[in-house]
């Protein structure tokens, strides 16, 4: 079964530290104040955790320990990654959950399983027992490749793609490299 501790270093590299780009909507709290993102934790997400609009200081003070608790509880556990048999597939799904939300990640997985593996899943944007069983029942390398390509296609439809597309694509390809799974290059 997949193990969160094996994922920690990859997500730390992918997310980096504090940043406060004007163009990144994740840097704004509910008061529309630009307070930044730290270790991949967006201002709006963190606001939901702490119960009030965070300040720049709040965002800068997020620790790696706190980040890993949040990543494990709010993303890894939401997509039931501990129950996925292939570490690479689990990490690819969770990486997308952190980047775009657990519902988006689950939806891509369900659509991919239906399209390429003849699963008959209801696309409800949640990893439940049927989705989990379907994930674990198919060739994990092929599933990894198909989910990766679906993520890359999904990113192209985002309005922020021109600004962030390169880093989003890099996340996917780095996971492919980490697990020795070749991925087709997706046109930019």
N, C-alpha and C positions, 0 to 999 in steps of 0.2 A: 504494500500500500504506500501511497505517496506520503511524504514527510515534510512538514513545514520547515523544519530546521535546515533541510537541504536547499530550500528556496531562498532563504534569508539573504545570502550574499548577492544572488542575481537581482533581486528586487532593490537592494541597496544601490547597486550599480545603475540600474535602469532609472531609478527615481532621483538619485543625487541628493543634494541638500536644499537649502533655502534659495528661492528665486522669487522675483517680483516683477515679471514682465507685464507691461501695460496691456498687451494683446491677449494675455491668457486669462480667460474668464474665471478660472479656478482661483485666481488671486484676490477676488473680491468677496467681501462678506455681504450679508443681507442689507447693510446700510450703504452698499455700493462703494465702500472704502477699499482701496487697494492695499491689502495687508500681506499678500504673498502666499506661497505654498512652501511647505517644508517636508522633505523626504517623501514627496508624492501626496501629502495630505493637503487637500484643498481647503481654502478658507470656509466655504459653505459646508463641506463635510464636517470639518472640525467644529464649526458652530453647532451643528446637530449633536455633537458629542458633549461639548462643554455647556451648551444651553444659553449662550449669549454670543453676539458678534465678536469674533476675536480681533485683537489688535495686532500690529506688526510684532510687538514684543511677545504676545501669546504665540504667534506662529513661529518666531525664532526660537522660542523656548521648548518646542516639542523635542523630546529626546528619542533616540533610536529605540530605547526600550519601549516607550509608549507607542511608537510607530509599529513595532512588531506585534504588540498586543492588539492594536487596531487592525492591522493587516490580517492577523490570524482570525480574530473574532468577526470582523465585518466583511471579509472577502473570502479567505480560505475556507472558513467554516460555512459561509453562506452558499458556496457552490459544492460543499461536501467533499472537498479535495482529499481529505483523509481516507475516503472510501474509493478513490480512483486508484486502480492498480498500477498505472504507468506514471512515473514521476514527471516525465516530460509533458504528457497530456495535462496532468494536474497543473503544472506550472504555467503552461500556455493559457489555460482557462483562467487561472487566478490572476495572471499578469493582465489579462484583458479586463477582468473584473475590477482590478485596481485602477486601470487606465480609463475605463468607460462605464463601470458599474456592473454589479453582479447580474442584473436583469439583462443587460446587453450581452454579456458573456454567455449566459444560459441560452438566450435566444439564438445566438450564432451557433452554439453547439447543437441545439435541437434542430435547427434548419439544416445544418450540415449532416447530421445523422439521418434525417429524412431524405435529403437529396441524394447522398452518395452511398448510404448503407441500408436503404429501404426500411428504415425504422418507421414506425407509425406513431410518432409522438405528437401529442398536442403541444403546440408552441405556446407555452404559458409563461415563458421567461423565468422559470425557476427550475433548479436541479432537484427533482424529486426522485423517488425510487425507480421509476421507469426510465428516466433519462440516465440515471446512474447505471442501471443495468445495461442500457444500450451502449454507453461509453465503454464499459468494461467487456462487452461482448465482441467488439470488432478489433481489427488489426490496429494497434496503437500508433504505429508509424504512419500508416495511411490516414488515420484520423487526425493525427498531429498536422500532417501536410494539408489536409482539407480545411481544418479549422484555421490554420495559419493563412491560407489563401483567402478564406472568408473574412478574416480580420482585415487583411490588407485591402480587400475590396470595400469593406465597410468604411474604412478610414477615408477612402477617396471621396465619399459622399459628404464628408464633414466640411463645414464652411472654413474651419481653421486648418484645413489640410495643407494649404500652401505654406503656412507658417510652421506647422508642427509635423507634417507628414514624414519628413525625413527621420525624425527621432522616433515616431510611432513605428515606421517600417523597421528601423534598426532594432527595436525591442524584439520584434518577431524573429528576425533573422538571427539575432544573438542567441535566442533560445533554441533555434534549429541547430546552430553550431554547437551549443552546449551539449545537446543530446545526440549529436552526430546524425541529424535528420536533414537530408538535403531539401531545400525549398527552391522552387522556381522563382526567378527574379520577376517581381511584379512591376509592370511599367509605372513610371511616376505620373 
